[in-house]
Amino acid sequence: MQTQFLTLSNNNINEFPEDGSSTESRQLHPPLDLAQIAIDSANVGIWVINAVTGEFMPSSRTKELFGFAPDEEMTFDAAMQQVVEKYRQNTIAAIENAYKKQTNLYVEYQVIGLHDHQSRWLSITGGFTNPDLTSSYFSGIVMDITQHKQNELKRSKFIGMVSHELKTPLTALKAYVQMLSNWAKKQKDGFATGALSKVDKQVRKMLNMINSLLNLSSAEVGQIHINKQLFSVDELIAEVVEETLFVTSSHHITITPCENIQVNADREKIEQVLVNLLSNAAKYSEKGTSIGISCKLQGEMVEISVLDQGLGIAQEAIDKVFLPHYRVESKETEKVTGFGIGLYLCSEIISRHDGKIWVESEPGEGSTFKFTLPVN
């Protein structure tokens, strides 16, 4: 996005008495700049981009949040250079996507101030005014959300600690259930075998939820660890489908055979991505419908797709489904349980593998979630 610097001046919104007082009496009551009062009270920065000329216009507070002096020039590119590197690409992509598609913008990121070198968490909210006119502006506000983010990180650490403590007894319980199940099979006790099979399913579900919470806490504090190894994609897909059918037997899952493709990635983390996508496909589609999974080589990347015949996703929600705690709200989805963190975790894992993840969907037409990974 090529932009130029231009000092932003606030619009004066004057308030005068409505009692017919004279000019002299009005001078005793200076006009109020209500816009400036509101901005100062909220302690937010404002920014404007002229959609025609590309001029970037930050307020003094906006410059301050990025560590610039109030009277110092700050271009859009200079501001983005202060964004911490691991958030920079996604931040720029979100802004450019909202700018090009003329949609609403919201993105959170961490910056290091240019001169004060302070670490801050900021949020940008924005959108277009008069999108059909030649004099349209892309504008919004910048807020310091450092305290809010620190509280979130504390919460994530707490969730991670509690989840880790819960996982230990559940792992032991799972082992005992499997031992009892093997014993029941030898005794040919059909009732015990069936009951223990159901217990095992529930324990697996609980372990999956706890693993998701652990991964969420790791992602929010920036500590998702990737342990790469060489493995076959088609073998992993077959294993995940078999496991999914054991826990969720209400859908038909078909695998489109793919060539023997090997990747150097974290096998356990990619397994979590596949489990999440297949679980979502089952939750958001009618029982008895088909779910398809396939993979293919695309140059230096392998592309894996999970297709369902479910509810589909509206266009305005597609860009939000990978945000943390976001869930598509509708009458059809209100009974579907979940934390709204599965797709966010998938996005974080794939991003750390230098891949991409996205969804293609239409309401009522099902969804296809796709992600790519570099081949070995």
Helices and strands as residue ranges (DSSP letters): E 4-5, H 23-27, H 34-42, E 45-50, E 55-58, H 60-65, H 76-81, H 85-101, E 105-112, E 119-129, E 137-144, H 146-186, H 190-220, E 229-232, H 233-247, E 252-255, E 262-265, H 267-283, E 290-298, E 301-307, H 315-318, H 342-352, E 357-361, E 367-374
